[in-house]
């Protein structure tokens, strides 16, 4: 997963400047909130949430067997690298 450093805000920045963070989320489609320099939350723009909710609702409609098939096709955790910060 690539995360733009410009799309990262601190928890305190989110609390103090919610409106600016919300506008930033609109521009980047999502922003990542850090608490004590660790990932804590993600704020999605409504457009991004609507785009992703189609997939979420589809996945929720699947039975366990179908979910297992999808899970098997995903990369294994040991192959996934740490979050890459890009400028």
C-alpha positions in Angstrom: 0.0 0.0 0.0 1.4 3.4 -1.0 0.5 6.3 1.3 1.4 9.8 0.3 3.0 11.7 3.1 0.7 14.7 2.3 -2.3 12.4 3.1 -1.1 11.8 6.6 -2.4 13.9 9.6 -1.8 13.5 13.3 -4.7 12.8 15.7 -4.2 16.3 17.2 -4.4 17.9 13.8 -7.6 16.1 13.1 -9.1 17.3 16.4 -7.9 20.9 15.9 -8.5 21.3 12.2 -11.3 18.9 11.3 -12.6 21.0 8.4 -9.2 21.3 6.8 -8.7 17.5 7.2 -12.0 16.8 5.7 -11.1 19.0 2.7 -7.8 17.2 2.4 -9.7 13.9 2.4 -11.8 15.1 -0.5 -8.6 15.9 -2.5 -6.8 12.7 -1.7 -10.0 10.5 -1.4 -8.7 9.4 2.0 -6.4 10.5 4.7 -4.6 8.5 7.3 -4.7 9.6 10.9 -1.7 8.8 13.2 -1.9 8.6 16.9 1.5 8.5 18.7 3.1 8.1 15.2 1.1 4.9 14.6 -1.8 4.4 12.1 -5.0 4.9 14.0 -7.8 5.7 11.5 -8.6 6.5 7.9 -11.0 9.3 6.9 -12.6 8.7 3.5 -14.3 11.2 1.3 -17.9 10.3 0.7 -17.1 9.6 -3.0 -14.4 7.1 -2.0 -16.6 5.5 0.6 -19.4 5.1 -2.0 -16.9 3.6 -4.4 -15.7 1.1 -1.8 -19.1 0.3 -0.3 -20.1 -1.5 -3.5 -17.3 -4.0 -2.9 -17.9 -4.2 0.8 -21.6 -4.9 0.3 -20.8 -7.6 -2.3 -18.3 -9.3 0.1 -20.9 -9.2 2.9 -23.3 -11.1 0.6 -20.9 -14.0 0.0 -20.9 -17.2 2.0 -17.9 -18.6 3.8 -16.8 -20.9 0.9 -16.7 -18.0 -1.5 -14.8 -15.8 0.9 -12.3 -18.6 1.4 -11.7 -18.7 -2.3 -11.1 -14.9 -2.5 -8.8 -15.0 0.6 -6.7 -17.8 -1.0 -6.1 -15.5 -4.0 -4.8 -12.6 -1.9 -1.1 -12.1 -1.3 0.2 -13.8 1.8 1.0 -11.6 4.8 4.7 -12.5 4.8 4.9 -11.2 1.3 3.3 -7.8 2.1 5.9 -5.2 2.9 5.5 -2.4 5.5 3.6 0.7 4.5 5.6 2.6 1.9 5.6 6.4 2.4 5.9 8.3 -0.9 6.1 12.0 -1.5 
